[in-house]
Amino acid sequence: MPSYLTIRDIKKHLKLTRQTVSKYIQEGNLKAKRIGGKYFIAESDYLNFTGENRGIAENGVTSKFISRNCILMYEGKKDEGEILNYSPTGSIRSCHKASEYPHNSFYFGDNRAVLSILLERLRGKVDLIYIDPPFGTGQIFSNLNDELAYLDTIINHGFLEFLRERFFYLREFLSEKGTIYLHIDKKLGHYVKIIMDEIFGSHNFINEITRVKCNPKNFDRRAYGNISDTILVYAKKYGCNIWNDQREELSDEQLKKLFPRFHPLHGRYTTNPLHAPGKTLNGDTGEPWKNLLPPKGRHWRYARKELTRLDQEGLIEWSKSGNPRKIILACEHKGAKIQDIWEFKDKGMSYSDYPTQKNCNMLKRIIRTSSNEGSIVMDCFAGAGGTLVVADQLKRKWLGIDNSFQSYKIIRKILGQNNINCNYYEYKEEVDYRNCSKYSGSNKALMMS
Ligand SMILES: C[S@@+](CC[C@H](N)C(=O)[O-])C[C@H]1O[C@@H](n2cnc3c(N)ncnc32)[C@H](O)[C@@H]1O
């Protein structure tokens, strides 16, 4: 799905003539950019236009199918062009170079600025993005020593726009086989989903995962316990995205239930019928085998030669009444298909290096499923750097960004403990922020600490 529409697209969607669409552009009702003699209309401008001119759009074509006929409107929502035209006033400098290798780097600084600088080099090259941003809670997060880790003070629509601005960049980084995973809580997750539908396309939505994050809570609030959060998953191009199907080992309880019998040679097993519905009119699977015909209206699941082989290998169980069934061994089971409720509880704060630090086994699952060895994995809200460590262990290239000084310190420590080489960079504003009120909020506090 292109992010820009042409006059031809709009003519088709709205069932208008080319002249009418051109007139709307010329009169300034429909915003468009003229590039090389041709007009390009940003999706958000198109949606604004159809939203304001409902009579024009017939048959509910207003939302151009990208966000299921709805779009989130709020104060201060910028258009895509404005967002992607941002140019940072600072620059990136190297703090510590571990190798000539360009990947495996951590950038200390605001991710919007760093992303906009890195985009030229890495456009379309990142196979997996996992992000766990602040959740717009209005809180301040400190570590165990009471040192400020990060501020989560951008809230409401300001928070949504903060994320949205980054999404436009992140979409550009994703390769054609890329996937983005976004971690968010239940208070804001549904708003964020609408924004992700808008930017990544609802047709690229893969899953909304409920992640069980902690043990049941027993608090006084008049509400059910809040033990889960959400991970939204989108492909850059659904169907082209890397998908290494992961399976979950069956628990002892599941094994006993699914494979209730015990074979002296092969261990736990169950049996399945050797026949399946549907009659074979003229073929091997409809013929008698060992003087037996498949039951009425059914056929053998295997050719008779294969049935004989299975029998010779002791993989067919005969009942007392002479009914054969196929033996299914537990040791050959591929494991259970992973569903969309995951239990990966985080370590309690007293055991964590960083507040809101996420479970590394969860990251392992994500990285294994949606990237390959050699893929570039990015986390631009890196926190304690779990994504970077796990990506390195799984032989992926990686790149992390965070603007918290605590995050920078912890990442240096953890990567060092794991003998992982990393190039460290810092994004710095060109102004002397120590004496400058322009440099406000969390960055200033963190840079000074
Ligand atoms: C929820 S925490 C991430 C925790 C991380 N997933 C972990 O397992 O440790 C959010 C992180 O986003 C960082 N952050 C917030 N705003 C940022 C920005 N504009 N640029 C870069 N990092 C930012 C914070 O410093 C914080 O470390």
The ligand as a Gaussian input file, in Angstrom:
#p B3LYP/6-31G(d) Opt

LIG

0 1
 C        9.588000       0.845000      29.083000
 S       11.232000       1.335000      28.982000
 C       11.997000       0.067000      28.025000
 C       12.411000      -1.114000      28.846000
 C       13.122000      -2.154000      28.040000
 N       12.240000      -2.805000      27.116000
 C       13.758000      -3.179000      28.951000
 O       13.421000      -4.392000      28.846000
 O       14.592000      -2.811000      29.745000
 C       11.149000       2.673000      27.880000
 C       12.484000       3.245000      27.502000
 O       12.285000       4.219000      26.496000
 C       13.269000       5.237000      26.681000
 N       12.844000       6.451000      25.967000
 C       11.771000       7.230000      26.240000
 N       11.685000       8.242000      25.372000
 C       12.719000       8.112000      24.513000
 C       13.179000       8.842000      23.393000
 N       12.550000       9.927000      22.959000
 N       14.295000       8.416000      22.773000
 C       14.949000       7.309000      23.184000
 N       14.556000       6.576000      24.243000
 C       13.463000       6.960000      24.893000
 C       13.356000       5.393000      28.180000
 O       14.559000       5.992000      28.566000
 C       13.210000       3.942000      28.623000
 O       14.471000       3.363000      28.793000

